[in-house]
Amino acid sequence: MVVPMDRTMIVEQLGSQEFRMRYDEERNVFVPTSDKYLGHTRGFEGIYGWIVGYGTPPARHLDVMVPTAGTYSPGDEVAIRIVGCFKRADGDNKFIGVERGRPETTLSELPGPELTMLRAQYPDVRENEAWLERAEADALLATMSR
């Protein structure tokens, strides 16, 4: 089964934010924490959040990272296209998306600086981990419960 790659995400975190945000589902707000955001430390330039329809934090959900220079805020809904994934050994996979108007359809089509920046988020690829192109990410997404 091929899963359509167009999705919607909710922005949880901006790469420019030094501290992690926490989603308070009861109040439907994003609250800053005192925990450092690793993406900021590793130079992530973009937005991080979850894919709509696959759960909501703090419950099980699917994370997505989108390299972008666009202006967003936590809570924004963004139309995205899944182009790949970093498959983690612990199952906490990080899907990679682009804003829907962009031409890229798979991870390897991203501009070199964006690929380098994304790979810097997970520099140590361990056993049972891998960077996946779109077709593999689609197959993985198809196995995730909605």
Secondary structure, DSSP 8 states (H G I E B T S, - for coil): ----SEEEEEEEEETT-SEEEEEETTTTEEEEEEEE-HHHHTT--EEEEEETTS--TTSS--EEEEE------TT-EEEEEEEEEEE-TTS--EEEEEETTSS--SGGGS-HHHHHHHHTTS----TT-EEEEHHHHHHHHHHS--
